[in-house]
Amino acid sequence: MTEPDERSLVSGKAWRDFCDRLKAAGEGILAEGFPSTPRDRAEGFRWLTRLVVFATRMELEAGDPQFPQFVRYETPDNQWGGPNPDNVYYRATVDPDTSYRVWADVRGVRQAIFSLHEGDMQLGEYGVYGETSLDALEVGRDGRLEIVLSPQTQAGNWIEMHPKARLFGIRVYASDWDKDAAPTFHIEQIGAEGVPPPSLEAASVARALDRAARWVEQTSGYWNAYTQAGWQRATPNVATAPSPAKGGADNILYGSCFWELGEDEALLLESEVPDAQYWGFSLHTLGWLESGDFANRQTSLSGHQLHVDRDGRIRIVLAQRDPCVPNWIDTEARPRGLLVYRWVWARNNPVPTSRVVPLASLRDTLPDDHPLVDATQRRQQLARRREAAWNRFQ
């Protein structure tokens, strides 16, 4: 394919090509093998608009590595790739031959992972470089964190640039939604402080449209194929052992459970509490690999949100209807889906057990002292969750 240039944008060809490629991506999710109920189609086309929003923001507004800026993504209304609802995600475009300064006030931050990336796994770009965590870095008494990204060795907090690095990413962990901070991060090229970006050029917009279209094209089909392949390999309603993910952070172990449940059934998962700095469970949809409406529904639970029974075990109930227990994960009335658990900075890796039980007899399978949650308590719980999500993402 010819590299887009100034002429292609000025003539309108670059824009028409961009629109045609988005149209083809939309036709793609109508293909055989994609979820196809009316609800699935509604979610699929909404998801496509979310991909376009992210891709155009990343490539057109924040795509110049000489004048980078952090883009926040994986928010309640912009999801792809199975986001963790307990994370706040940031990324910036970087040039491996350039030096940058990254800074923030990290007072109140529980933990964070910083890493350079080749790109995204759906693009076949799996490289992760120079990864480190907040607790391994020096933070000033005033809470100020400063990191230098550069090819040359630097004193203090330094991450060495890698020749294949094109993105700098940050995962901030907010296990306690009411208390854990998720600050604004800043990035600037060293030596370009106070220098405004150059005037917009037609050729750069044409190239950015091309990159954005490619990202949408590759993403729109990838996660459906990914979840379908996982479903074919899995035994429904059985949890797998946790392991690292290719292209993911070194410190994260992921376990999964593809589930299939009737309206009157529940999936009961039991586990010992992991010895980990962070841990949590979250629902992911098939096809789009979103994490549900996690700002308004309890589609995820972190270690701080989960109830631990007196015997030291956690019991999670996945069900379409509220089973009146604290550790309910709401399937949003979906008959099938994926549950993922994450042990991060873990010193052990317990594997949850799982079994399907009738909702009507669920209480018989739980300890006598396992709490009940009535309708009023649930509404209060969800109201607090919604407000915490607003505070973190808006």
Phi, psi and omega in degrees: 000135181292138178298126179300141180227185183302319183297323182293329178280314183299324180283346183093353183297318181299321179290317179297319177298318179301312181295320179296321180291324175294320177299317179295323177296322177294320176296327181299322181282358171269358185286162177300139180101346175269152174305138192226007175291163176307320178295317179300317180295319178300314179293324182294315180287327173297318180299320179299319178296326178293321177297319180295317179302312181295312185296318180289323176297315184291318188269322182271319184270329186232026187267357181268111183290349176278339177226066188286161172210150179281136173250127176272132182220181186057043175272174179305330182248022174206091188232146170194151173076022176069059181294152174273117181298346178268005177253150161248124187253136175229147171211152177221146176282132181229161175249126185295345179265004185245155179252142184227156171243131178241135181211158179190160169269109188257019175299132179086358178280128180291307182193159179206154175243134179240133183200151172267143184228146172291322182170219181244149184296329179290348174262003183076020183247097191258351189297134175232129188227148172060031186290138176211168181239164185302319184289352177264000184250158177274129179240134180294162179299334178274007179087002183280129174250134175225131180234138173254131172252121182197158175288334183264146179301137180229152174285157177080210181285106185229134171242123183286131176295147177245143183304334181264359184288130177233348180224144169246123185241150177228131170247117175259131182264125179236076181290320176263100187298333183278336190239327186289132183277152174224085189284171172278130176257150181234150177218142181209142174293132178291126183101350180249019181299127178078002179269124179286151175298155177292165177299149183295136180248144182299319183295322180292325177292319178300316179292323179293320176298320179296316179295319180296317180296319179298318181298316179295315180303311183291324183284323189295333178257340190294312190286333174293316177297322180297311182288326178294319177296320178296319179297319181295327180278336191276159164261113184305140175071019176237126181281142177265163177288148181285147180203162177292156177252138177300127181086359180262180180289146182295331187274000186252127171254132181247133169239157185221160174211105172285130185237153176217116188224145171276172182298330184256019181242158175225148173257119180258119176249137179233144179201154166287160178286126180290150174272084188216151176293325177221145172203153181185168181235142177211147177277144173228141180278153172280155179086298188257342182051047169269170181253028178070186180276069191288349175280334186244344179233155181274071179268003178208159175215129176268172178302329178284335182269340185281139173277134176252125181290165184300334179277007177083011181249153174257141178231118183248137181242118177260123184200157178285327179249152182296118180272006176065037175235156185294323186265045176278131168252119187282119178282000183057035179064027177272137178282337181219156177177194183231131172250129180241138172241150185232124169253118186241133188052051186266143176257356170212173183217072179298149178251118179296146169267158182212148176203149178269132179228152174294138178303323184296334181247017182302317183300330181292341182264356184255155177301153181300329183269006179293128187293159169256147176235114181275178187298321180294316178297321180295317179296321178295319179298315181290327177295319177295320180298315181298316181295320178297321178294318176303314182296327184275325190249349183250000000 
